[in-house]
Amino acid sequence: MSYQVIVLNGTSSSGKSGIARCLQAVLPEPWLSVGVDMFIQTMPFALQTSAEGIEIVSGGQVVVGPEFRALEAAWMAGIAAMVRAGARIVFDDVFLGGAASQQRLQQAFGPLEVLWVGVHCDVSVAEGREIARGDRAPGMAASQAGLVHSGVVYDVEVDTTRTEAIECARAIAARVTGGRRTP
């Protein structure tokens, strides 16, 4: 199978972005890395802090509104168009709706060949990363822990609790390359 998209799903601070960078280094072909953080940064600031867009409420819970969903659908259609035009994409996301989030992406990506990757991490480790990063609301990873993997079906699962991003990337790359050795 020739994968065109690698979807990394896990809580905030679970290590998805690090894995994405490592995948770009170890995969033999060039892959673009895009994700939900990039999408949020492109939104008008007013939508980054409102019930219509995206809000982070008490305990780090993330709530998305109708404007967010409308723009997200356009964003995902654009990513699918880039893939159809020949780009390979590593897509870093947080499935706040669990299986429903995966279904939205499946619809957006249609017949594209997608490798679904679950990125797991113990909540206590992700919470420590949240604090170290300084750009995440306290409690965000904990509030997402029970949601993001609920009902989601994966091709590959990795755990960054005690495994470095590069080793996780190599495990994913082995699936993408059919077992051919990567750097």
Beta strands, then each sheet from edge to edge (+ up, - down):
strand 1: 5-9
strand 2: 32-35
strand 3: 54-56
strand 4: 62-64
strand 5: 89-93
strand 6: 114-120
strand 7: 156-159
sheet 1: 2+ 5+ 1+ 6+ 7+
sheet 2: 3+ 4-
end
